[in-house]
Amino acid sequence: MNWYGIFSYAFNAVAPILILVLIGYMLKVKKVFPETFFKQTNRFAFNYCFAPMAFLNIYSLDSLSDIGLNFYIVLMGAILIITAVSFVLSNIFTDRKERKGVLIQAGFRSNFAIIGLPLVEGLVGVEALSVAAAAQAPTIFYFNIVSVLFLAIYSKKPHFDLKSIMMSIVRNPLIQGIVAGLLCLFIRSLIPTDNSGMPIFTIRHNLKWIYTSLNYLSRIGTPLCLIALGGQFEISDVPAFKKELIAGTIMRLIMAPAIGFSVVFIAHHYGYLELNATYMGVFIAAFGAPIAVSSAAMASEMDADETLAGQIVVWTCIFSMFTVFTMAVVFRALGMI
C-alpha cells in the first residue's frame, strides 16, 4: 500500500483550507487591516458570493434525479440521530441553561455550507460539487431552523418568535441561491431540446454575461470567507467553561462523525445505500466539518452563551484539520475515496 500517496492525498485536500485560515490570522496579528475588515469581508462573502455559488452548483445538475432519494434519507436520518444524542449529552455536560442550546448546536451543526464545498472538492474533485450543493438544500434548512429552536428554548430569556425564525430562513443567501437554482432547474426541464438533447435556451450559453458574473462571485466567496475566519479568531482564557468547550469540540469532531458514519455503513450493509467516492466525500464534509461560523452570532442574538459559542467555532476549526485529515487517510487507505 502506497502510504506516501495516501497521506499526500489527504494533506492536499485539507492543507489549502488551513493555509487560507492561517493567512487571515497572520493578517490580523500583523494588523494589516483594521478589526472591522474581517467582519465586513465575511459579511460580503456571505451575502453576495454564497448565493451565486449555491445557485450555480444546483444549476450544474442535469436533474435532481441524478442523486438518489436514499442518499438524502440516510444523510438527514444521521443528522437527526446526532441531534438527539447531542440533546442528551448537553444535559450531562452542563447545568447552565444558556449553554445547553450552544452544546446541542455544536453537536449537529457543521459548517457544511461553506467549508464543506472546498473540502469535498479537495477530497473527490470538482465533479462532486453538484452533489454536495444539492445536499446543502435540506441541511441548511434543518441547521438554521433547529438551531434557532434549541437556542430559543435554552436562552437566558426564553422567547419564541415564529415570524423572526421564518424571516431569517427566507433571508439566508444560501437558501435563496438553492431555491433559485432549483427553480431554474425545473424551468430548464420544461424547455424544448435540440437534436443533441440540449435545451434550446440556457443561462450558461444564451445569457453568458450573467453566468460569467455569477461564476466570478462564486469563485471568490470561499477563499474570502476562510481568510475572514482566520482574521476573526479570538484565543482567550476560558476556565469558566472549560468543560463545556471540551465537550462541544468532541461532540462536533468525534461524536458526530462516529454516529454519522455508523448510520451510513449500516445503510450500506443492508443494501439501502450504494456508496461511492462522491457520497463519501460529502458525508465526510457533512459530519466532520467544524461548527458553522454563524452559530456564534446566532447564539448572541438568541441570548445564549455567545462566548462559549465563539470559542467552539475557533477550536473546532483548528482541530478539524487533524480529524478531517485522519478520516481522509483512513477512507483513502480503504479505497473508499
Buried (B, 14 or more C-beta within 10 A) or exposed (E): EEEEEBBEBBBEBBEBBBEBBBBBBEBBEEEEBEEEBBBEBBEBBBBBBBBBBBBBBBBBBEEBEEBEEEBBBBBBBBBBBBBBBBBEBBEEBBEBBBBBBBBBBBBBBBBBBBBBBBBBBBBBEEEBBBBBBBBBBBBBBBBBEBBBBBBBBBBEEEEEEEEBBEEBBEEBBBBBBBBBBBEBBEEBEEEEEEEEEEBEEBBBEEEEEEBEEBBEBBBBBBBBBBBBBBBBBEEEEBEEBEEBBBBBBBBBBEBBBEBBBEBBEEBBEEEEBEBBBBBBBBBBBBBBBBBBBBBBBBBBBBBBBBBBBBBBBBBBBBBBBEBBBBBBBEBBBEEBB
